[in-house]
């Protein structure tokens, strides 16, 4: 069964940023790629390096010699140990996408839960209004 874990307020991880969180004994990196959040295990499939500490970049492509352009900027992470590269969006290896991948986790962004305010109970203590404006990032893990 999947469980959702709050890992950060949305404002904590700006575009291009990351946060490494410990969730149920696992080290997981949460990345903001152009306003979308993705989570991968901080454990490189090659030799168990700290993948989420690596440099985030993209690809340089050239259709003709001398004409280079950047693509997929901010979507690729390079392991700091030996340079293996992985797609932050799906965990696939850039070299062997069919055979090697890093574990990914579902990420959702949700606002504060307001459901409890609609439940009527027979006895009430004095209450004060509390406002939570920020949204939170949740990672689902088994
Ligand atoms: S441990 Fe990541 S590339 Fe070797």
Boltz pocket constraint, residues with backbone or C-beta under 6 A from the ligand:
constraints:
  - pocket:
      binder: B
      contacts: [[A, 44], [A, 45], [A, 46], [A, 47], [A, 48], [A, 49], [A, 50], [A, 79], [A, 80], [A, 81], [A, 82], [A, 83], [A, 84]]
      max_distance: 6.0
